[in-house]
Amino acid sequence: MTSPADPTYITAVLALYLDLPDTPLQPSAQDHWLARRLQEKAVPLPLVESALLLASLRRLVRAAGAPPLPPIRSLAYFQPVIAELQHQPPPEHYLDYLRAKLWKALSPPPAAVQKYTFSDDR
């Protein structure tokens, strides 16, 4: 665990947050404060990352006709999912699964390929 004076944990949480889709370009003072609180509460960084990815996936993988959601304005948006995963910790390789799932959700669909059949016997 990192010491309270060590900014590594806070920097990591904020970097994970800002790398997600629909999040701000810069963290707010409230985001810094919340990252410090997570560190003080000794919330494991992999659990925080899992919560951020899970919440982002829940936003991205929605019904096709659902109205668009507004951008995420604060790290506080993820607090309920962090609490959810603290209450019921994810399986061992869940973080790897979430990373792959988010990458797939953010990847553009493959271009439609149109096949032509040319034949002299037609």
N, C-alpha and C positions, 0 to 999 in steps of 0.2 A: 504494500500500500504506500502511496505517496504521502509526504508530510504536508501539513496545511500551507507551508510557505512555497512548496514546489508547484510551479505553474504548469507542469507537463500534463497533468490530468485535465485541468481546465482548458488548456489549449487543444487537447485531443477532443474533448467533448464539443467544443465550439467548432472545430474543423469538421467533425462528423456532421454536425448540424448544418453548417453552411454548405456542405457538399451535396445536400439533398435537394431534390427538385422542389420548387415553390417556396424556398426559404430566402430570407433577405441576403443581400451581398455582404453586409457587415452585422456583427452581433451588437445587440443593445447592451446598455448597462445592466438591465434586468437579466439578460441572457448570461452575462458574466457572473452575476450574483447567484443565479440558479445553478450554474456549473460549479461554483464554489460550494454551494449547499450540497450538491450531489457528492462532491469529494468529502466534505465534512461528515456526511452520513455513510461514507465508505461504500457507496453503490459501485459495484464492479464495472469497469469500463466496458467489458463485453456485454454486460446486461444493458447498459445505456445504449450501446450501438445496436443491439438487437431491438430495443424498443423504438429507436429512431427509424430503423429500416422497416419494422413491422407496421408502424403507423403510416409511413410513406407508402408502403405497398397497399395498405387498406385504402388509401386515397386514390392510388393509381388504378387499381383493379376494381373498378366499379361498373355498374350496369351501363351499357352503351348510351341509353337515353337519359341518364342521370344528369342533372344540371351541373355545370362546372363549379368546383369549390374555389373559394378565395385563397390567395396565397397565405402561407403560414407566416405569422408576424413575430412569433416568440417561441423560444425553447420551451416555455411553459405548456405549449400545445401538446407536448409529448409526455407530460407528467402522469396522466392517467395510464398510459401504456407502460411506463416505467414501474408504476405501482402494481399494475397487473402482472408483470413479469417478476417482480419481487415476491408477490404472493404465490405465484405458480411459475417457478423458474423453468426456462425452456430446456429441451434436451441438449445433449453435449454438442452436436454438430449443427444446431439450429442456425447459428450465426452464419456459417458457410452457406447454408440453404437460402437464408434471407438475402445474402449478398448476390448469389446467383440469380435468384428470383427477381430482385430489383434490377439487376443488369439486363435481364431478359425483358422486363416490362418497359425499360427505357430505350431498348434497341428498336430502331425503326423496323417495320415489317419488311420482309424481303420483297423486292420488286416483282411484280407479276411477270411471269415468263409466258410468252405466247409461242406455242409450237406450231410449226407449219410442216405439213407432210407433202412433199413434192414427189410425184411418181409419174413416170412416163406411161404406165399402163392404165391410167385413168381416162 
